[in-house]
Amino acid sequence: PTINFSDVGGMESVKKEIDLKIIKPLLHPELYKAYGKKTGGGILLYGPPGCGKTFIAKATAGQVNAKFISVNLNDILDMWVGNSEKNLHEIFELARKNTPCIIFIDEIDALGASRSDMKQSSGRNLINQFLQELDGINSSNDGVLIIGATNTPWNLDPAFRRPGRFDRIIFIPPPDSASREIILRIKLNNKPTGIIDIQSLAKKTESYSGADIDAIIDIAIEQKLENAFEDGIPKPLETNDFIIAIK
């Protein structure tokens, strides 16, 4: 990824935790080896949709100049028995050959749902395979970091949440006022703007996610485009355009 932590608005406590757990080990492996600690491991990001779980995972990879593999369910799940497990194994093998590497699995609860709720043995087999890959039973996971993201961490099988697998569970909250201000500045960069009171807009968007802020900017731009179609002149975005969009 071409983005890093400087592109992430706010989230200082999250960045600090990720820095200690992921970035420092990958940048200073010799210090960690001195204490007998491996570099890599698993982190579970959870929180409401649209608050930047995928974005922070990409920024983490950009921060350490690591390879980044984004995994979707359809990359793994297969109708033929045994193929899903094989697909999962191949993804981990690809990461092991390209260290340092981050595997990002979105909606991980769909892949690692609680086995006690399952009636089909194929789903259980896949979870068992996943746990084996996390443990690095047949090959080392040194330099491989697995980041999982979910909106519902309580649906994940408890075996994933034990130390040594996903041993850090980090809450990604909706951005606070200062973070919303930074997000607005980043998103409005390189767009035609007039005088915008970003502080007051940040206060008006309490409990809004990063995706909600994106939507506000989109709505404000659409209104300006409608006006621009009449005379062909693109006009700069003003504070009032965003207030209308927030409503």
C-alpha positions as CSV (number, residue, x, y, z in Angstrom):
1,P,0.0,0.0,0.0
2,T,1.0,3.6,-0.7
3,I,-0.7,4.9,2.5
4,N,0.7,5.0,6.0
5,F,-0.2,6.3,9.5
6,S,0.1,9.9,8.3
7,D,-2.9,9.4,6.1
8,V,-5.0,8.1,9.1
9,G,-7.0,10.8,10.9
10,G,-6.8,10.5,14.7
11,M,-6.8,7.0,16.2
12,E,-3.7,7.8,18.2
13,S,-4.2,5.0,20.9
14,V,-4.9,2.4,18.1
15,K,-1.8,3.5,16.2
16,K,0.3,3.2,19.4
17,E,-0.9,-0.3,20.1
18,I,-0.4,-1.4,16.5
19,D,3.1,0.3,16.6
20,L,4.2,-1.8,19.6
21,K,2.6,-5.1,18.5
22,I,3.3,-5.0,14.8
23,I,5.6,-2.3,13.5
24,K,8.4,-2.3,16.1
25,P,8.8,-6.1,15.9
26,L,9.1,-6.0,12.1
27,L,11.5,-3.0,12.2
28,H,13.7,-4.4,15.1
29,P,13.5,-8.2,14.9
30,E,16.9,-8.6,16.6
31,L,15.7,-6.9,19.8
32,Y,12.7,-9.2,19.9
33,K,14.8,-12.3,19.2
34,A,17.0,-11.4,22.2
35,Y,13.9,-11.9,24.4
36,G,12.8,-15.0,22.5
37,K,9.8,-13.2,21.0
38,K,8.7,-13.9,17.4
39,T,7.8,-11.2,15.0
40,G,4.3,-11.6,13.6
41,G,1.1,-12.9,15.3
42,G,-2.5,-12.0,15.1
43,I,-4.5,-8.8,15.8
44,L,-8.3,-8.6,15.7
45,L,-9.9,-5.2,14.9
46,Y,-13.5,-4.8,15.8
47,G,-16.0,-1.9,15.8
48,P,-18.9,-0.5,13.9
49,P,-18.9,-0.5,10.1
50,G,-17.1,2.4,8.3
51,C,-14.7,3.4,11.1
52,G,-11.5,2.5,9.2
53,K,-10.6,-1.1,10.1
54,T,-9.5,-1.9,6.5
55,F,-7.8,1.5,6.2
56,I,-5.7,1.1,9.3
57,A,-4.7,-2.4,8.2
58,K,-3.5,-1.0,4.9
59,A,-1.7,1.9,6.6
60,T,0.1,-0.6,8.9
61,A,1.5,-2.4,5.9
62,G,2.5,0.9,4.3
63,Q,4.2,2.0,7.5
64,V,6.6,-1.0,7.5
65,N,6.8,-1.4,3.8
66,A,5.4,-4.9,4.0
67,K,3.5,-6.9,1.4
68,F,-0.3,-6.8,1.9
69,I,-2.7,-9.7,1.1
70,S,-6.3,-8.8,1.3
71,V,-8.5,-11.9,1.7
72,N,-12.2,-12.1,0.9
73,L,-14.5,-15.1,1.6
74,N,-14.8,-15.9,-2.0
75,D,-11.0,-16.3,-2.2
76,I,-11.3,-19.2,0.2
77,L,-14.7,-20.8,0.2
78,D,-15.2,-23.5,-2.4
79,M,-18.1,-25.9,-3.1
80,W,-15.8,-29.0,-3.3
81,V,-14.9,-30.7,-0.1
82,G,-11.3,-29.9,1.0
83,N,-10.7,-27.1,-1.5
84,S,-11.5,-24.3,1.0
85,E,-8.8,-25.6,3.4
86,K,-6.4,-25.9,0.5
87,N,-7.1,-22.3,-0.6
88,L,-6.5,-21.0,2.9
89,H,-3.2,-23.0,3.2
90,E,-2.0,-21.5,-0.1
91,I,-2.7,-17.9,1.1
92,F,-0.6,-18.5,4.2
93,E,2.1,-20.2,2.1
94,L,2.2,-17.2,-0.2
95,A,2.6,-14.9,2.8
96,R,5.4,-17.0,4.3
97,K,7.4,-16.8,1.1
98,N,7.0,-13.0,1.0
99,T,7.8,-11.9,4.5
100,P,7.3,-9.3,6.0
101,C,3.7,-9.8,5.0
102,I,0.4,-8.8,6.4
103,I,-2.7,-11.0,5.7
104,F,-5.9,-9.0,6.1
105,I,-9.1,-11.0,6.5
106,D,-12.3,-8.9,6.5
107,E,-15.5,-10.2,8.0
108,I,-13.5,-12.8,9.8
109,D,-16.5,-14.0,11.8
110,A,-17.9,-15.5,8.6
111,L,-14.8,-17.6,8.2
112,G,-14.2,-18.4,11.9
113,A,-17.7,-18.7,13.3
114,S,-18.2,-20.6,16.5
115,R,-18.0,-24.3,15.9
116,S,-20.6,-25.0,18.6
117,D,-23.2,-23.3,16.3
118,M,-22.3,-25.4,13.2
119,K,-24.2,-28.4,11.9
120,Q,-21.9,-29.0,8.9
121,S,-18.5,-30.7,9.4
122,S,-17.0,-28.9,6.4
123,G,-17.2,-25.5,8.3
124,R,-15.5,-27.1,11.3
125,N,-12.8,-28.5,9.1
126,L,-12.1,-25.1,7.7
127,I,-11.8,-23.5,11.2
128,N,-9.5,-26.3,12.3
129,Q,-7.3,-25.7,9.3
130,F,-7.4,-21.9,10.1
131,L,-6.3,-22.6,13.7
132,Q,-3.4,-24.8,12.4
133,E,-2.2,-22.1,10.0
134,L,-2.3,-19.5,12.8
135,D,-0.2,-21.8,15.1
136,G,2.3,-22.4,12.2
137,I,2.4,-26.1,13.0
138,N,3.9,-27.3,9.8
139,S,5.9,-24.1,9.0
140,S,7.0,-20.9,10.7
141,N,4.8,-17.8,10.7
142,D,7.8,-15.6,11.6
143,G,7.3,-12.2,9.9
144,V,3.7,-13.0,9.0
145,L,1.1,-10.9,10.6
146,I,-2.6,-11.7,10.4
147,I,-5.1,-8.9,10.9
148,G,-8.8,-9.9,11.2
149,A,-11.6,-7.4,11.1
150,T,-15.2,-7.9,12.3
151,N,-18.3,-6.0,13.4
152,T,-19.3,-8.9,15.7
153,P,-16.4,-10.3,17.6
154,W,-18.7,-12.3,19.9
155,N,-19.6,-14.6,16.9
156,L,-15.9,-15.7,16.5
157,D,-14.9,-19.1,17.8
158,P,-13.3,-18.7,21.3
159,A,-10.3,-20.7,20.1
160,F,-9.3,-17.8,17.9
161,R,-9.2,-15.4,20.8
162,R,-6.7,-17.2,22.9
163,P,-3.2,-15.7,23.4
164,G,-0.8,-16.8,20.6
165,R,-3.5,-16.5,17.9
166,F,-5.4,-13.3,17.9
167,D,-3.8,-12.2,21.2
168,R,-4.6,-8.5,20.7
169,I,-8.2,-7.4,20.3
170,I,-8.4,-3.7,19.4
171,F,-11.5,-1.6,19.4
172,I,-11.8,0.8,16.4
173,P,-14.2,3.4,17.7
174,P,-16.1,6.0,15.7
175,P,-13.7,9.0,15.4
176,D,-13.8,11.7,18.1
177,S,-14.1,15.4,17.3
178,A,-10.3,16.0,16.8
179,S,-10.1,12.9,14.6
180,R,-13.2,14.0,12.5
181,E,-11.4,17.4,12.0
182,I,-8.3,15.6,10.7
183,I,-10.4,13.3,8.5
184,L,-12.2,16.3,7.0
185,R,-8.9,18.0,6.2
186,I,-7.5,14.9,4.6
187,K,-10.6,14.2,2.5
188,L,-11.0,17.9,1.4
189,N,-7.3,18.1,0.3
190,N,-7.1,18.8,-3.5
191,K,-10.8,19.6,-3.8
192,P,-12.0,23.1,-4.7
193,T,-12.8,24.7,-1.4
194,G,-13.7,28.2,-0.2
195,I,-13.8,29.2,3.5
196,I,-14.8,26.1,5.5
197,D,-15.3,26.1,9.3
198,I,-13.9,22.6,9.8
199,Q,-14.1,22.8,13.6
200,S,-17.8,23.5,13.6
201,L,-18.4,20.7,11.0
202,A,-16.5,18.3,13.3
203,K,-18.7,19.2,16.2
204,K,-21.9,18.7,14.1
205,T,-20.9,15.2,13.1
206,E,-20.8,13.6,16.5
207,S,-20.9,9.7,16.3
208,Y,-20.3,9.8,12.5
209,S,-18.0,7.2,11.1
210,G,-15.3,7.8,8.5
211,A,-17.6,6.4,5.9
212,D,-20.4,8.8,7.0
213,I,-18.0,11.8,6.6
214,D,-17.2,10.5,3.0
215,A,-20.9,10.4,2.3
216,I,-21.4,14.1,3.5
217,I,-18.6,15.2,1.2
218,D,-20.1,13.3,-1.7
219,I,-23.5,14.9,-1.1
220,A,-22.0,18.4,-0.9
221,I,-20.1,17.8,-4.2
222,E,-23.2,16.5,-6.0
223,Q,-25.1,19.7,-5.0
224,K,-22.2,21.8,-6.4
225,L,-22.1,19.7,-9.6
226,E,-25.8,20.4,-10.2
227,N,-25.2,24.1,-10.0
228,A,-22.1,23.8,-12.2
229,F,-24.1,22.1,-15.0
230,E,-26.2,25.3,-15.4
231,D,-23.3,27.7,-16.1
232,G,-20.3,25.3,-16.6
233,I,-18.3,26.9,-13.8
234,P,-17.1,24.7,-10.9
235,K,-17.7,26.6,-7.6
236,P,-15.7,26.0,-4.4
237,L,-17.3,24.1,-1.5
238,E,-18.4,26.2,1.4
239,T,-19.4,25.5,5.0
240,N,-23.1,25.8,4.2
241,D,-22.9,23.0,1.6
242,F,-21.8,20.6,4.3
243,I,-24.4,21.8,6.8
244,I,-27.1,21.0,4.2
245,A,-25.4,17.6,3.5
246,I,-25.4,16.8,7.2
247,K,-29.1,17.5,7.5
